[in-house]
Amino acid sequence: MAEACWYVVHTYSGYENKVKANIEKTIENRHLEDQILEVRVPLQDVVEVKNGAKKIVQKKMFPGYVLLNMVMNDDTWYVVRNTRGVTGFVGPGSKPVPLTDQEMFNLGIQADNISIDFAVGDMVTVTDGVWKDTVGVIQSINESKQIVTINIELFGRETPVEIGFAEIKKA
């Protein structure tokens, strides 16, 4: 299988979040989770001063653009290109050009790859976040998104919860 790369998609201005939601819904409906790995609208914190009060707000880094981490093939190209609000991929003609590792690093978007030594069925403890100090059993591992699904007991029932690799340790 081809390797996933980051691509830039041009959208109507103001439609970035709607395009992101539509692509994510299509990924779920068409079971393309293994081909379109991540959809991002990059945000940055900006300090605004209104009436003498400083306020930190999030603004889009690139209005009119959405970033996609995907395996480029005819199916994924068609799905993204025909999403409502998308005007096209960034690149010459109809050929999308992936971002280089250096470009991703400059944007501060490239996530660190965390290697784990867990397996399905292992007992783990959550070390951070809302579920801190919760113990659960790993049900599935998603290497590309760097998350594990664990079953925890909540209100007397087994409930699946997704936790990042960095937030767990072996129990």
Phi and psi in degrees as a GROMACS rama.xvg file:
@    title "Ramachandran Plot"
@    xaxis  label "Phi"
@    yaxis  label "Psi"
@TYPE xy
-68.3266  159.444  ALA-2
-85.7674  144.628  GLU-3
-75.8034  140.202  ALA-4
-131.709  164.813  CYS-5
-90.3474  132.084  TRP-6
-125.36  155.652  TYR-7
-110.275  132.837  VAL-8
-116.046  131.989  VAL-9
-88.1855  134.585  HIS-10
-127.189  168.842  THR-11
-63.4124  142.43  TYR-12
-62.134  131.501  SER-13
90.3344  -7.39254  GLY-14
-100.945  7.15465  TYR-15
-56.858  -49.9987  GLU-16
-68.2496  -34.8664  ASN-17
-67.0424  -41.5549  LYS-18
-62.5673  -43.9891  VAL-19
-58.0648  -47.696  LYS-20
-63.1371  -42.9953  ALA-21
-64.353  -42.0316  ASN-22
-65.8178  -42.8068  ILE-23
-62.9636  -38.0952  GLU-24
-65.8183  -40.9359  LYS-25
-65.9908  -39.4206  THR-26
-57.6305  -45.332  ILE-27
-65.6994  -45.5592  GLU-28
-67.0036  -38.0459  ASN-29
-96.4265  3.59057  ARG-30
55.1344  52.0003  HIS-31
-104.266  22.6866  LEU-32
-58.1946  -29.5776  GLU-33
-85.9219  -6.33276  ASP-34
-112.024  -39.2837  GLN-35
-110.317  103.191  ILE-36
-85.6017  -36.0912  LEU-37
-154.863  143.061  GLU-38
-123.662  126.771  VAL-39
-132.097  141.757  ARG-40
-113.337  99.7907  VAL-41
-63.0409  130.9  PRO-42
-119.224  155.74  LEU-43
-137.186  149.176  GLN-44
-81.6976  130.763  ASP-45
-128.632  137.325  VAL-46
-90.0447  122.422  VAL-47
-111.547  142.79  GLU-48
-113.532  116.263  VAL-49
-127.789  126.633  LYS-50
53.5441  37.7302  ASN-51
79.7908  -1.4423  GLY-52
-106.102  130.694  ALA-53
-82.8634  137.64  LYS-54
-141.199  134.585  LYS-55
-95.0853  123.251  ILE-56
-126.326  155.812  VAL-57
-96.4374  131.319  GLN-58
-125.163  153.331  LYS-59
-68.7962  132.598  LYS-60
-68.7654  -38.1044  MET-61
-132.531  82.8412  PHE-62
-57.7872  134.202  PRO-63
90.4923  5.07687  GLY-64
-134.429  146.943  TYR-65
-130.026  139.998  VAL-66
-99.9959  138.702  LEU-67
-127.895  131.268  LEU-68
-101.412  107.285  ASN-69
-151.306  162.421  MET-70
-90.6579  119.811  VAL-71
-81.0886  118.609  MET-72
-149.698  179.361  ASN-73
-60.5892  -40.4308  ASP-74
-65.2993  -49.9494  ASP-75
-67.301  -38.6187  THR-76
-60.0992  -46.4997  TRP-77
-62.2917  -46.0531  TYR-78
-59.7161  -48.786  VAL-79
-69.3098  -46.6158  VAL-80
-62.4897  -31.4223  ARG-81
-99.4502  18.8828  ASN-82
-80.7767  136.306  THR-83
-59.9248  129.279  ARG-84
99.4309  -14.0092  GLY-85
-88.3693  129.055  VAL-86
-98.2347  -17.4686  THR-87
153.412  172.772  GLY-88
-82.6822  154.64  PHE-89
-84.2165  125.486  VAL-90
156.77  166.396  GLY-91
-71.019  131.39  PRO-92
61.3893  -132.534  GLY-93
-102.947  10.5924  SER-94
-101.136  108.683  LYS-95
-66.0972  142.215  PRO-96
-111.993  124.038  VAL-97
-71.8041  151.855  PRO-98
-73.9404  146.414  LEU-99
-80.5927  165.218  THR-100
-60.4309  -37.5322  ASP-101
-65.3707  -41.2019  GLN-102
-63.6632  -40.4261  GLU-103
-66.0942  -39.6917  MET-104
-63.3281  -43.2492  PHE-105
-62.6699  -31.6374  ASN-106
-79.1253  -13.5775  LEU-107
72.8364  26.16  GLY-108
-102.567  -28.0036  ILE-109
-61.881  120.788  GLN-110
-81.3071  148.885  ALA-111
-72.9131  135.186  ASP-112
-84.8824  123.18  ASN-113
-105.36  123.872  ILE-114
-90.9279  142.971  SER-115
-125.43  158.865  ILE-116
-119.211  36.219  ASP-117
-98.9051  161.401  PHE-118
-140.118  160.999  ALA-119
-59.0481  131.463  VAL-120
101.466  -12.8897  GLY-121
-71.9803  146.435  ASP-122
-89.0428  127.142  MET-123
-129.25  159.569  VAL-124
-115.936  135.026  THR-125
-79.781  129.514  VAL-126
-102.67  -10.0738  THR-127
-154.396  161.269  ASP-128
89.3007  -164.588  GLY-129
-61.7964  -36.6689  VAL-130
-94.2933  20.3947  TRP-131
-50.4149  138.167  LYS-132
68.7359  10.8222  ASP-133
-86.5341  139.943  THR-134
-107.18  137.95  VAL-135
-153.152  171.708  GLY-136
-108.159  131.289  VAL-137
-68.2837  125.785  ILE-138
-99.4551  -35.6758  GLN-139
-154.72  157.263  SER-140
-127.54  126.941  ILE-141
-112.656  99.1776  ASN-142
-63.8996  -40.002  GLU-143
-67.2158  -37.8722  SER-144
-92.54  -5.12424  LYS-145
55.9892  48.861  GLN-146
-133.791  155.282  ILE-147
-121.48  149.171  VAL-148
-103.559  122.568  THR-149
-119.38  152.012  ILE-150
-95.6849  126.668  ASN-151
-122.091  158.268  ILE-152
-90.9647  120.232  GLU-153
-132.788  118.455  LEU-154
55.7797  38.4123  PHE-155
79.474  8.56537  GLY-156
-125.914  152.438  ARG-157
-76.657  125.507  GLU-158
-127.992  128.25  THR-159
-77.2347  136.984  PRO-160
-135.164  136.561  VAL-161
-92.809  129.127  GLU-162
-130.369  140.295  ILE-163
-69.3568  151.994  GLY-164
-53.6849  -41.8264  PHE-165
-69.8925  -12.6852  ALA-166
-100.64  10.6089  GLU-167
-132.055  158.534  ILE-168
-145.948  159.719  LYS-169
-64.6618  139.422  LYS-170
